[in-house]
Amino acid sequence: QLQASGGGLVQSGGSLRLSCVASGSIFSITFNDMGWYRQAPEIERELVAAVSSTGSANYADSVKGRFTISRDNAKNTVYLQMNNLKPEDTAVYYCHALYTLRRVDFGSWGQGTQVTVSS
């Protein structure tokens, strides 16, 4: 339903851009908040950044000034531009989207994309 891509191996200080696009039965849905989470081994999944349907964004303190989240509502896609990457950013990154159908709120997760930052 949500397809994430763009992960990879990069050196410290490098950049990556993650993308997450909706497909299938939820492709035409208007999403509310969309965001990116990450999970490193033996660490709980944490919110990295989120963006509302109007474009208002918030970030984890650890990525402020380095990461930028954006979305294209026409394409039902959310992006995460990651600059000045650090080894501690290494994790599996998951996209997430909230939507409402018939007054019921739902959440959908992408499959995750690995980001590895070498020192």
Buried (B, 14 or more C-beta within 10 A) or exposed (E): BBBBBBBEEBEEEBEBBBBBBBEEEBEEBEBBBBBBBBBBEEEEBEEBBBBBBEEEBEBBEEBEEBBBBBBEEEEBBBBBBBBEBBEEBBBBBBBBBBBEEEEEEEEBBBEBBEBBBEE
